[in-house]
Amino acid sequence: MKSILIRNGHLIDPANHLDANRDVLIVDGKIAQVAETISASAAIEIDAAGMLVVPGLIDIHAHHFYGTEHNRYLCNGMYAVPPDGFTFRSGVTTVLDTGGAGWKNLHIFKKNVISQSKTRVFALVNIVGEGMRGNPWEQNVNDMHPELAARAADENKDCVIGFKVAHFLAEDWIAVDRVLEAGKISNLPVVIDFGGDDSHPPLSIEQLFMEKLRPGDIYTHVYTDLKRRDPIIDPSTKKLKPFMHDARKKGIVFDVGHGGASFAYSQAVPAIQEGFFPDTISTDLHIDSMNAAMKDQLNVMSKFLALNMPLYDVIKASTSEAAKALRKTELGNLSVGSEADLAILNLRKGKFGFFDTMGVRMMGDKKLECELTIRAGEIVYDLNGVALK
């Protein structure tokens, strides 16, 4: 494995409270040295002057259980995408597949995708045995077994970090209660993506946050504005609902999960005006979202720059905070001795349009672009050949 020396870059490493010009030396796949100037030579030297050097980005909401089976949606189906083709070009080195696989088919996901990918892939076990197969399977409460989900997690500790409930439409807490039971059995977090349909009011997020969820549990699609979900912005006052601050103090993690239909400026703008930025920034990557408003991790991060979230905090929400949410704090940093997952980014200046899933556009003057990605000490993406002499 070749040694790599990155010179003259501006390092942003929130886990180590670094926001300064630094050189980075990688040896044998590990971070060997971080310093203002490194005099050592290396097999590959990269001049990152004018660029950002950051830990490899972590996308905690993506869908990578791809396959060719019909009627499978995001579970061994054709709407999910293979990781390596869509991660490295966006500076992402670690992903969390959010519940594509259930306890019945996690072994297929692990064999066909996780073990075949250079991207580090973690998984949430769906409380529905069939996983995210779509309807009617995701509405089947008889397929929601906490004990079996917990067993699948226990048998696959190398890749499973928690559990997921998604798309349950009934006016009933049974799906949330069952995924939480699995979380309690395994002492792992859960990710909640729930709603209702137009035939009845959505379940209360205040009740969800204050009575159901535990510290460390994750609520994704926080800025959604779909009728089937209880919004974080009060429709009458256009203000953030007061209990949102209490939920954050409780330790609930609020994740973007942009997706194809789950990010609206009508929610994000007033929330951010009151200082309610996301804890983690993620894509909800799948075929539909990547070809619509979402696009990729860096585009979502750039939207938050346009919303006046500080660059340091945007990087933090995509690295160290994401690692914390996964309970994998050995990731998302450039500490000496850590595995060398790293991205070099350009912060382009200009005039850029960012639209939400409701078709509303906001202009910004900055946009992040991936120049180069390193995974475990290996250059896996190089936009302009900066690593070549």
Secondary structure as the mmCIF struct_conf table of DSSP 4:
data_model
#
loop_
_struct_conf.conf_type_id
_struct_conf.id
_struct_conf.beg_label_comp_id
_struct_conf.beg_label_asym_id
_struct_conf.beg_label_seq_id
_struct_conf.end_label_comp_id
_struct_conf.end_label_asym_id
_struct_conf.end_label_seq_id
STRN STRN1 ILE A 4 ASP A 13
HELX_RH_3T_P HELX_RH_3T_P1 PRO A 14 ASN A 16
TURN_TY1_P TURN_TY1_P1 HIS A 17 HIS A 17
STRN STRN2 LEU A 18 VAL A 27
TURN_TY1_P TURN_TY1_P2 ASP A 28 GLY A 29
STRN STRN3 LYS A 30 ALA A 35
BEND BEND1 GLU A 36 GLU A 36
BEND BEND2 ALA A 43 ALA A 43
STRN STRN4 ILE A 44 ASP A 47
TURN_TY1_P TURN_TY1_P3 ALA A 49 GLY A 50
BEND BEND3 MET A 51 MET A 51
STRN STRN5 LEU A 52 PRO A 55
HELX_LH_PP_P HELX_LH_PP_P1 GLY A 56 GLY A 56
STRN STRN6 LEU A 57 ALA A 62
STRN STRN7 TYR A 66 TYR A 66
TURN_TY1_P TURN_TY1_P4 HIS A 70 ASN A 71
TURN_TY1_P TURN_TY1_P5 TYR A 73 LEU A 74
BEND BEND4 CYS A 75 ASN A 76
STRN STRN8 GLY A 77 GLY A 77
BEND BEND5 MET A 78 ALA A 80
BEND BEND6 PRO A 83 PRO A 83
TURN_TY1_P TURN_TY1_P6 ASP A 84 PHE A 86
BEND BEND7 THR A 87 THR A 87
HELX_RH_3T_P HELX_RH_3T_P2 PHE A 88 SER A 90
TURN_TY1_P TURN_TY1_P7 GLY A 91 GLY A 91
STRN STRN9 VAL A 92 ASP A 97
BEND BEND8 GLY A 99 ALA A 101
STRN STRN10 GLY A 102 GLY A 102
TURN_TY1_P TURN_TY1_P8 TRP A 103 ASN A 105
HELX_RH_AL_P HELX_RH_AL_P1 LEU A 106 ASN A 112
TURN_TY1_P TURN_TY1_P9 VAL A 113 VAL A 113
HELX_RH_3T_P HELX_RH_3T_P3 ILE A 114 GLN A 116
BEND BEND9 LYS A 118 THR A 119
STRN STRN11 ARG A 120 ASN A 126
BEND BEND10 ILE A 127 ILE A 127
STRN STRN12 VAL A 128 VAL A 128
TURN_TY1_P TURN_TY1_P10 GLY A 129 GLU A 130
BEND BEND11 MET A 132 MET A 132
TURN_TY1_P TURN_TY1_P11 ASN A 135 PRO A 136
HELX_RH_3T_P HELX_RH_3T_P4 TRP A 137 GLN A 139
HELX_RH_3T_P HELX_RH_3T_P5 VAL A 141 ASP A 143
STRN STRN13 MET A 144 MET A 144
HELX_RH_AL_P HELX_RH_AL_P2 PRO A 146 GLU A 155
TURN_TY1_P TURN_TY1_P12 ASN A 156 CYS A 159
STRN STRN14 VAL A 160 ALA A 166
BEND BEND12 ALA A 170 GLU A 171
BEND BEND13 TRP A 173 TRP A 173
HELX_RH_AL_P HELX_RH_AL_P3 ILE A 174 SER A 186
TURN_TY1_P TURN_TY1_P13 ASN A 187 ASN A 187
STRN STRN15 VAL A 190 ASP A 193
TURN_TY1_P TURN_TY1_P14 ASP A 198 SER A 199
BEND BEND14 HIS A 200 HIS A 200
HELX_LH_PP_P HELX_LH_PP_P2 PRO A 201 SER A 204
HELX_RH_AL_P HELX_RH_AL_P4 ILE A 205 GLN A 207
HELX_RH_PI_P HELX_RH_PI_P1 LEU A 208 LYS A 212
TURN_TY1_P TURN_TY1_P15 PRO A 215 GLY A 216
STRN STRN16 ILE A 218 TYR A 219
TURN_TY1_P TURN_TY1_P16 VAL A 222 TYR A 223
TURN_TY1_P TURN_TY1_P17 LYS A 227 ARG A 228
BEND BEND15 ARG A 229 ARG A 229
BEND BEND16 ILE A 232 ILE A 232
STRN STRN17 ILE A 233 ILE A 233
TURN_TY1_P TURN_TY1_P18 PRO A 235 THR A 237
BEND BEND17 LYS A 239 LYS A 239
STRN STRN18 LEU A 240 LEU A 240
TURN_TY1_P TURN_TY1_P19 PRO A 242 PRO A 242
HELX_RH_AL_P HELX_RH_AL_P5 PHE A 243 LYS A 250
TURN_TY1_P TURN_TY1_P20 GLY A 251 GLY A 251
STRN STRN19 VAL A 253 PHE A 254
STRN STRN20 ASP A 255 ASP A 255
TURN_TY1_P TURN_TY1_P21 GLY A 259 ALA A 261
HELX_RH_AL_P HELX_RH_AL_P6 TYR A 265 GLN A 273
TURN_TY1_P TURN_TY1_P22 GLU A 274 GLY A 275
BEND BEND18 ASP A 279 ASP A 279
STRN STRN21 THR A 280 THR A 280
STRN STRN22 LEU A 285 LEU A 285
BEND BEND19 HIS A 286 HIS A 286
HELX_RH_AL_P HELX_RH_AL_P7 ILE A 287 MET A 290
TURN_TY1_P TURN_TY1_P23 ASN A 291 ALA A 293
HELX_RH_AL_P HELX_RH_AL_P8 GLN A 297 ALA A 306
TURN_TY1_P TURN_TY1_P24 LEU A 307 ASN A 308
HELX_RH_AL_P HELX_RH_AL_P9 LEU A 311 ALA A 317
TURN_TY1_P TURN_TY1_P25 SER A 318 THR A 319
HELX_RH_AL_P HELX_RH_AL_P10 SER A 320 LEU A 326
TURN_TY1_P TURN_TY1_P26 ARG A 327 ARG A 327
TURN_TY1_P TURN_TY1_P27 THR A 329 GLU A 330
BEND BEND20 LEU A 331 GLY A 332
TURN_TY1_P TURN_TY1_P28 VAL A 336 GLY A 337
BEND BEND21 SER A 338 SER A 338
STRN STRN23 GLU A 339 GLU A 339
STRN STRN24 LEU A 342 PHE A 355
TURN_TY1_P TURN_TY1_P29 THR A 357 MET A 358
BEND BEND22 GLY A 359 GLY A 359
STRN STRN25 ARG A 361 ARG A 375
TURN_TY1_P TURN_TY1_P30 ALA A 376 GLY A 377
STRN STRN26 GLU A 378 ASP A 382
BEND BEND23 LEU A 383 ASN A 384
TURN_TY1_P TURN_TY1_P31 VAL A 386 ALA A 387
#
